[in-house]
């Protein structure tokens, strides 16, 4: 019988959440439960990737990322752009300014953080597109007919 990938993934994510949330949990027991889901005739490929995941449960999670002041500054600009009032043209102008400001901040940020900062502009760009064309991205404001 082949590995039931959906069942394994579901069990793994539940187990991972338990290991992260419960103090003093018996990680070896949790790992044994997961290993019991791997059929004896599982392929070498399935055994390899499931073993990596199961063994990884014993490793402590990485600490949360510490973002720089540049990231927090860009985040404030991003949040403020959502609150822009005024006409559609004024809102579009505010979104454009916010995107430019965020790019400028990203240019000053550390190389590994800059892409995360620039990514903030994508949502703003989508908002701007929707303001410019309320039917975006579908191009037709009428509901589909059945």
N, C-alpha and C positions, 0 to 999 in steps of 0.2 A: 504494500500500500504506500503510495507516495505521501510526502509531507503535505499536510493541509496548511498551506502558507497563511491563509486568512486566520485560521484558528491559532496558529503559532504567533502571528503578529499581534493579534488581540491579547493573547495571554502574556506576551512579552511586554507590551506597553502597560498593561495592568500591573505586572510584576515590577517593572521599572518605577512606576509611580509609587508603589508600596515601599520599595527599597529607599526611595528618596524621601518619603514622608514619615515612615515609622522608625522611631529610635529603637535601637537594639534588635532589629529584625534579623532573623537567621538567614543571611544571604545564601549560604550553602544550601539550605532547604529550598529556598525559592529557585535556585539554579537547578536543583534536582527535579523539581516539579516541571520546569521547562524542558529539561533533557528527556523527561518521560514522554513528551509530545513528539519526539523525533522517532519515527518508526525504524526498526532494525534494518530495513531494506532501503532507507533513504539514500539518495545519491550523494556522492562525495561532495558535490557542489553545495547541496542543501546542508550537509553536515558542517561544512566549512563556515558558511555565513551565519548559521545559527550558533555555532560554537563561539564565534567572535562576539556576537551579541550577548550570549549567556555569560561568557567569561567577563565581559565588560561591566556587568552588574556589580562586580566586586570592587571596581575602581571608583574612587571618590569622584563626584561630579566636579567639573571645572567651576571655579568661582565665577560669579556674575561679572560681566565685563564692566570695567570702569571707563565711562565715557568722559572725554575732555570737556572743557568749558566751551570749545567750539561746537561740539555736538549739542550741548544744552542750549547754546545761543541759537543755533539753527532750528532746533526744536521749538523754541519760543516764536521765531519768525514764522515757522510752519503753522503753528497753532493760531497765531494772530491772523494769518491769511484766511482762515476759515470764518473769522468774525467780521470780515470786510463788509461794510454796508454801502448803500448807495445804488446808483443805477447799474445796469449790467456792464456798461463801459467802465464805470469806476471799479466795480468788482474785478473785472478782467485786468485792469491796470494794477490793482493791488496784488493780484495773483502773479502777474508778470514781475513786479518789483520783488515780491517775496522769493520767487524762483531765482532771480538774478542775485539777490542777497545771499541766499543759501549757497549758490555756486561760488560766490566770493568767499564765503566762510569756509567752504570745503577746500578751496585753493590754499588756504592758510593752515588747514588741519594736517595731522599726521597722515602719511601715505596709506596706512591700513584703515584709517577711519574715514577718509574722504569719500570713498564709494558709498558708505552708509549714510553720510550726510547728503550726498547728491541724490540718493534714492528718495529722499523726502520730497523732491520736486516732482516726482511722477504723479502722485495723487493730485498735486496742485495743477499740473498740466491737464489731467483728466477733468478736473473741475472747470478749468478755463475752456477746454474743448466743449463741455456741456453748455457753458454760458454762451459760447459763440454759436453753437448749433444744438439746440435742445433735443434734436432727434439723434444726436451722436450717441453711440456708435452705430446705431441701426439704420440711420438714414431715412426712416419713415416713421412719422409720428402716429400713423393709424395702426390700430391693433390688427394682428393677422386675422384673416377671415378663415372660417372653417368650412 
